[in-house]
Amino acid sequence: MNKPSTQHLLILINCLAILPLLFLAYFNYPTADDFSYAVNPNNLNFIEHNIDRYLNWTSRYFATSVLISSPIAHGIITYFWVYPILFVVLFHFSMRYLLNALKIKTVYSNHLLSASLLSIYIMVVPSLTENFFWLAGSVTYFLPSIAFLCLIATSINIFHQKKTSDIVLLFFSLFVIGGCVEILVGFAGIFLLGINCFYYLKNKKISIHLLLALAFIGLLMLLIVFSPGNQKREGITQTDMNLLNVVFFSIKKIVTIGIRYLLIPFVLFIAIHPVLKIKSLLPQKVNLIYLIIGIGFLIFSGSFITIYSLRILPPPRVENVLVFSALILVFLVANQTFHRFKISNSVLIALVIATFLIQFLLPLSVFHEKSNLPLIYADIFSGKVFQYEQEMKEREVLLLNCIKQCEVPAIQHKPMSIFFKDFSEDPNHFINKSQAQFYDLEFIKLKE
């Protein structure tokens, strides 16, 4: 098989992974926290709303700003199809920006490589719903992950040559990360500390911009640590899990994430190297063991911070961030493996076939009965997304015509690739209460 034909095959595979995801975006509806952030019963202005959230619930100022500005805040539940598409586009161009910073040159100006990396991520992300479709989850966890790519890219560019555009994007990326998810604030701090040290060792001087970036992320850490809202939220969710349990579950996460979510990308990362002729990114003297240890440390530290602060196991959206971050190092491991060891095309083809068989025959996630690609296709070709859309439209008509109180039937056809949460049976649950406020009702409850 010649190179052009393998590249065309790769394009086809990317289309089969990405286009159905974009198609599902059309059926996306707001839910859960999407309403609780957007309704504003006290008629607070934009700044007051942010301050209220910081004092009473969360330090995530950037996520809060996006969520309180969503269409729901203007009385509209449509247009939520825009967000998943926007996140995919942002991922693509941020990844391409990073590839260019690494001076990787492949066919089609890195567009194909960026699309391939997105396809692989779609295959293994722990929760599709919370990553692409549930707005509160996407803005709080996926958007800062995209910003993390820009952080790495801009830091590399500044390391070699200072440009005003890179400096501005560096600090904006930090601003986004600091206002969204705490784990990535820690990862950003570690990365910036490392690149500052490396810059000094190589050049025997300090990069003022990289040092200021490190100081900025330090200030954002203080903003998070001393947030009254974070302390209140953590107090609600904490259990009696002791330190030994936290360490045990954090170590367990290294094994489960490594096996469940990172092995398949590792194989596929290697497989795309000969197709796209990806060069070696690190010196041959860099030991693979150090990279693997780095992956373990990243997963452990992220898990430990989350479990220790909340005293509960991290939800799927947190695992999305851990997997996303780990995949950056996994790509480097695959790159080194490909260039250090001679792997025949027949072995690579066999490994790729095996990974796709696993993807379609075995569930990789404990959250769903199917792996991601089968889940996406099952929701589309079973007609579930079309039935779901009809149910949501009927529910909308019912809620608009209810007076004061409303009983609604539960959603019967749930496309699990995009569906997050339905109403609770408890009318006092925050999902029910926030939507009741949106529709100007006293309460909403599910029909028994």
DALIN-V295017 format. One record per helix or strand of 3 or more residues. SS is the DSSP state (helix for helix, strand for strand). FROM is the first residue (numbers start at 1). TO is the last residue. If there is no record, write none. Layout:
ss:SS from:FROM to:TO
ss:SS from:FROM to:TO
This chain:
ss:helix from:3 to:25
ss:helix from:33 to:38
ss:helix from:46 to:56
ss:helix from:61 to:67
ss:helix from:71 to:74
ss:helix from:81 to:101
ss:helix from:107 to:124
ss:helix from:128 to:133
ss:helix from:135 to:160
ss:helix from:164 to:178
ss:helix from:182 to:203
ss:helix from:208 to:225
ss:helix from:228 to:237
ss:helix from:243 to:276
ss:helix from:288 to:310
ss:helix from:316 to:340
ss:helix from:345 to:361
ss:helix from:372 to:381
ss:helix from:384 to:401
ss:strand from:405 to:408
ss:helix from:430 to:438
ss:strand from:443 to:446
